[in-house]
Amino acid sequence: MKKMIASLTLAVIMAAFVAILPAEVLAHHGGVSLGYGPGSPVETNSSLTLPEGGVSLVTRVEQVEFKKYHWAEPENKDAFTFYSLGLGYGIKPYLTGNLFIPYTVKTQDRLGTSYGGGDLKFLFNLGFHYDPNQGLGLNTSEDTAISLESSPKTYFAFFLGASAPTGESHNHDQYGEEFERGMQPGFRSPTVSFGASATKQVTHGFTIVVDAMYDIFTKKDDFKFGNEFRADLAGVYDLYVKPGVSALEGILEVNLLNVAKDVDEPAGGKVPNSGGTILYLSPGLRFNFPPMSLGFLLKFPIWNDLNRKDEQQGAEGLEAFRGIISLSAFF
């Protein structure tokens, strides 16, 4: 818990720094997501786009505390901390480009800490909407970074992204041996991501957001991380409203993650004790104080079906919890 408090404190400090600048889980890596403010979840991707020429800055910290088992002693994975700085730019009212700059700290009992910059990630979202009176159309200026209050429209987005292998990927433990691939901040090879989302205010003060994403990992040095599919469903409810903005919102998300087996060709192909399916239940809060928005989320694995579960300490689905704090600012 002390680590969680320290990480959240650092996140607030980082976020405050980002806010004064001039005007998307995973055991392997921290998530990044597009949540732009009122009506947006924390982990599930919102469908909204930025205004043309608009800029968003987002800082995020994700703290992962793992369950420990006697059979994994004395080298239990202890905790991972993922920091991310995101920059978004409105290319057109219907097209937003995003750059995410990660930094990772991973601690393993006895072996020490692996830390450094992660892989840069680029993500574009194409936004459109359905109007009951006018049908489908690309987002215009009136559809960007809006409040969903009383809007009859349903908003959609397509996502396409890729990462560059810029992260540290050859860190060594305190004995001089190279950490395993899952303990490295970077992946050594590019990844490709694509997906879609939908956002709709279904009743006064209550918004539903749903998304699905697929991440494809590429092979490097005869090793390939398993591809990942995720599907998220979130409800966002106004708890307190002041004129012009939903000041406090309650969030409840359900996050499904499926991870394919890693492939290690020198070891014989697919790694049998890797991958599986996990379901998370994630309550949270969002505080909106324009032009900024602060989100908190706790993710609890409530069900999993892992391959050789008793050999996967430190993997997705075997966390005690994941805690996320994210602060965004808009210009």
C-alpha positions in Angstrom: 0.0 0.0 0.0 2.9 2.4 0.7 4.2 1.8 -2.8 0.7 2.6 -4.2 0.5 5.8 -2.2 4.0 6.9 -3.3 3.2 6.1 -7.0 -0.1 8.0 -6.9 1.7 11.0 -5.2 4.3 11.0 -8.0 1.5 10.8 -10.6 -0.1 14.0 -9.2 3.3 15.8 -9.2 3.9 14.7 -12.8 0.3 15.7 -13.8 0.7 19.1 -12.2 3.9 19.7 -14.2 2.2 18.6 -17.4 -0.8 20.9 -16.8 1.4 24.1 -16.7 3.3 23.3 -19.9 2.6 25.9 -22.7 -0.5 25.4 -24.8 -3.5 1.8 -23.3 -3.3 -4.4 -18.9 -1.1 -6.2 -18.7 1.7 -7.7 -16.7 4.1 -7.1 -19.6 3.3 -3.4 -20.0 1.0 -0.7 -18.8 -2.1 0.3 -20.7 -2.9 3.5 -22.5 -6.4 4.8 -23.1 -8.2 7.8 -24.6 -10.3 9.4 -21.9 -10.7 13.1 -22.6 -12.8 14.3 -19.7 -16.5 14.4 -18.7 -18.3 11.2 -19.6 -15.0 9.3 -20.2 -13.9 6.1 -18.4 -10.3 5.6 -17.3 -9.4 2.3 -19.0 -12.0 2.0 -21.7 -11.3 4.1 -24.8 -13.7 7.0 -25.4 -14.9 7.6 -28.9 -14.6 11.4 -28.8 -12.1 13.3 -30.9 -10.2 16.6 -30.3 -11.1 19.9 -32.1 -8.9 20.7 -35.1 -5.7 22.2 -33.7 -6.6 21.2 -30.1 -4.0 19.7 -27.9 -4.4 17.2 -25.0 -1.7 16.3 -22.4 -2.3 13.2 -20.3 -0.1 11.7 -17.6 -0.9 8.3 -16.1 0.5 6.0 -13.5 -0.5 2.3 -13.2 0.6 0.4 -10.1 0.5 -3.5 -10.2 0.9 -5.5 -7.0 1.3 -9.2 -7.6 0.2 -12.1 -5.4 3.2 -14.2 -4.2 3.4 -18.0 -4.0 5.8 -20.2 -2.1 6.6 -22.2 -5.2 8.0 -19.1 -6.9 10.3 -18.1 -4.0 12.8 -16.6 -3.8 12.1 -14.9 -7.2 8.5 -13.8 -7.0 7.7 -10.8 -9.1 6.8 -8.1 -6.6 5.4 -5.0 -8.3 5.3 -3.2 -11.7 4.9 0.6 -12.1 4.0 2.0 -15.5 4.3 5.8 -16.1 3.0 7.3 -19.4 2.9 10.7 -20.9 0.5 11.2 -23.7 0.2 14.0 -26.3 -2.9 14.3 -28.5 -3.4 16.6 -31.4 -6.6 17.3 -33.4 -5.5 16.9 -37.0 -9.1 17.3 -38.2 -12.4 17.3 -36.2 -12.8 13.7 -37.1 -9.1 12.6 -36.8 -6.9 12.8 -33.7 -3.3 11.7 -33.5 -1.7 10.5 -30.2 1.8 9.9 -29.0 2.5 7.9 -25.8 5.9 8.0 -24.0 6.2 5.3 -21.3 8.6 4.7 -18.5 8.6 1.4 -16.6 9.8 0.1 -13.2 9.6 -3.7 -12.6 10.8 -5.3 -9.3 11.5 -9.0 -8.7 12.4 -10.4 -5.3 16.1 -11.2 -5.0 16.9 -10.2 -8.6 16.3 -6.5 -8.2 14.7 -3.8 -10.3 14.5 -3.4 -14.1 13.6 0.1 -15.2 13.8 2.4 -18.2 11.9 3.9 -21.1 9.4 1.8 -22.8 8.4 1.6 -26.5 7.0 4.8 -28.0 3.4 4.3 -29.2 1.5 6.1 -31.9 -2.3 5.9 -32.1 -4.8 7.5 -34.4 -8.6 7.6 -33.9 -11.1 8.3 -36.6 -14.3 9.7 -35.1 -17.8 9.6 -36.5 -21.4 9.6 -35.2 -24.9 8.5 -35.8 -27.6 11.2 -35.6 -31.2 9.8 -35.5 -32.3 12.7 -37.8 -29.3 12.8 -40.2 -27.7 9.3 -40.1 -24.0 8.6 -40.1 -21.4 11.3 -40.5 -17.8 12.1 -39.7 -17.3 14.3 -36.6 -17.5 18.1 -37.2 -16.4 20.9 -34.9 -19.6 20.6 -32.9 -18.8 17.0 -32.1 -15.3 17.3 -30.7 -14.4 17.1 -27.0 -18.0 17.8 -26.1 -20.2 17.2 -23.1 -22.6 14.4 -24.0 -25.3 16.1 -22.0 -28.7 15.8 -23.8 -26.9 14.8 -27.1 -29.1 12.3 -29.1 -26.0 11.2 -31.1 -24.1 7.9 -30.7 -20.3 8.4 -31.2 -18.0 5.9 -32.7 -14.2 5.6 -33.4 -11.8 3.4 -35.2 -8.3 3.1 -33.8 -5.1 2.3 -35.6 -1.7 2.4 -33.9 1.9 1.0 -33.8 4.8 1.1 -31.4 8.5 1.5 -32.1 11.1 -0.7 -30.3 12.7 2.3 -28.5 12.6 0.9 -25.0 15.2 -0.6 -22.8 15.2 -4.4 -23.5 18.5 -5.8 -22.2 18.5 -4.8 -18.5 20.5 -7.0 -16.1 19.7 -8.2 -12.6 21.9 -7.6 -9.5 23.8 -10.8 -10.4 24.8 -9.6 -13.8 22.3 -11.9 -15.7 19.9 -10.5 -18.2 16.3 -10.3 -16.9 13.7 -12.4 -18.7 11.8 -10.8 -21.6 8.7 -10.1 -19.5 10.8 -8.1 -17.0 12.2 -5.7 -19.7 10.6 -2.3 -20.2 10.7 -2.7 -24.0 9.6 -5.4 -26.5 12.6 -5.3 -29.0 10.2 -5.3 -31.9 7.3 -3.3 -33.3 3.6 -3.9 -32.4 0.5 -3.0 -34.3 -2.9 -2.2 -32.7 -6.4 -1.7 -34.1 -9.9 -1.5 -32.6 -13.1 0.4 -32.3 -15.3 2.0 -29.7 -18.8 3.4 -29.2 -20.1 6.1 -26.7 -23.7 7.0 -25.9 -25.5 8.9 -23.2 -28.4 6.5 -22.6 -30.2 8.5 -19.9 -29.7 11.9 -18.3 -26.3 11.8 -16.5 -25.4 8.2 -17.5 -23.1 7.3 -20.3 -22.1 3.9 -21.7 -18.8 3.3 -23.4 -17.7 0.0 -25.1 -14.5 -0.8 -27.0 -12.5 -3.7 -28.4 -8.8 -3.7 -29.2 -6.3 -6.2 -30.7 -2.6 -5.9 -30.3 -0.3 -7.8 -32.6 3.3 -8.5 -31.5 6.1 -9.2 -33.9 9.0 -11.7 -33.6 12.5 -10.7 -32.6 15.4 -13.0 -31.8 13.2 -16.1 -32.3 10.8 -14.9 -29.6 7.3 -13.4 -29.9 4.9 -12.2 -27.2 1.4 -13.5 -27.5 -1.1 -11.3 -29.2 -3.7 -9.6 -27.0 -7.4 -9.0 -27.4 -9.3 -6.8 -25.0 -13.0 -5.8 -24.7 -14.2 -3.2 -22.2 -17.6 -2.0 -21.1 -17.9 1.1 -18.9 -20.7 3.1 -17.3 -20.1 6.7 -16.2 -22.7 8.3 -13.9 -22.9 12.0 -12.8 -22.6 12.1 -9.0 -22.3 15.9 -8.7 -23.0 18.5 -11.3 -22.2 22.2 -11.2 -23.2 24.6 -14.0 -21.6 23.7 -17.3 -19.8 20.5 -16.2 -20.2 17.1 -14.5 -17.8 17.8 -11.6 -17.8 14.3 -10.1 -18.6 11.1 -11.9 -18.7 7.5 -10.7 -17.2 4.9 -13.0 -17.7 1.1 -13.2 -15.8 -0.9 -15.8 -15.7 -4.5 -16.8 -12.5 -5.4 -18.6 -11.9 -8.6 -20.5 -8.4 -9.6 -21.6 -7.3 -12.6 -23.7 -3.5 -13.2 -24.1 -2.2 -15.8 -26.6 0.7 -18.0 -25.7 4.2 -16.5 -26.1 6.4 -18.2 -28.8 10.0 -19.1 -28.0 11.3 -21.0 -31.0 14.6 -22.2 -29.4 12.6 -23.6 -26.5 10.3 -25.6 -28.8 7.6 -23.2 -29.9 4.6 -22.0 -27.9 5.3 -21.4 -24.2 2.9 -23.7 -22.3 2.8 -21.7 -19.1 1.8 -18.4 -20.7 -1.4 -16.7 -21.8 -5.0 -17.1 -20.9 -8.2 -15.1 -20.3 -8.9 -12.6 -17.4 -11.9 -10.7 -16.4 -11.5 -7.5 -14.3 -14.1 -5.5 -12.3 -13.0 -1.9 -12.0 -14.6 0.8 -9.9 -13.4 4.4 -10.2 -14.0 8.1 -10.0 -13.5 11.1 -12.3 -13.1 14.7 -11.1 -13.6 17.3 -13.8 -12.3 20.9 -13.4 -12.0 22.3 -16.9 -9.6 22.4 -18.6 -8.5 19.4 -16.6 -9.8 16.0 -15.6 -8.5 13.6 -12.9 -9.5 9.9 -13.0 -8.9 7.1 -10.5 -9.5 3.4 -11.1 -8.9 0.1 -9.2 -8.9 -3.1 -11.2 -9.6 -6.4 -9.5 -9.2 -9.7 -11.3 -12.5 -11.5 -10.5 -12.0 -14.5 -12.9 -9.3 -16.1 -14.9 -8.5 -19.1 -17.1 -4.7 -19.2 -17.4 -2.6 -21.8 -19.1 -0.8 -23.7 -16.3 -1.9 -21.1 -13.8 0.2 -22.6 -11.0 3.4 -21.6 -13.0 2.4 -18.1 -13.9 3.2 -16.0 -10.9 3.6 -12.3 -12.0 1.2 -12.7 -15.0 -2.0 -11.0 -15.9 -4.8 -12.3 -13.8 -2.7 -13.0 -10.7 -2.5 -9.4 -9.4 -3.7 -8.5 -6.0 -5.0 -5.3 -7.8 -4.1 -2.7 -10.3 -4.4 1.0 -9.4 -4.5 3.7 -12.1 -4.5 7.5 -11.8 -4.7 9.7 -14.9 -4.8 13.5 -15.2 -5.5 15.2 -18.5 -5.4 18.8 -19.6 -6.7 20.4 -22.8 -5.6 23.5 -24.8 
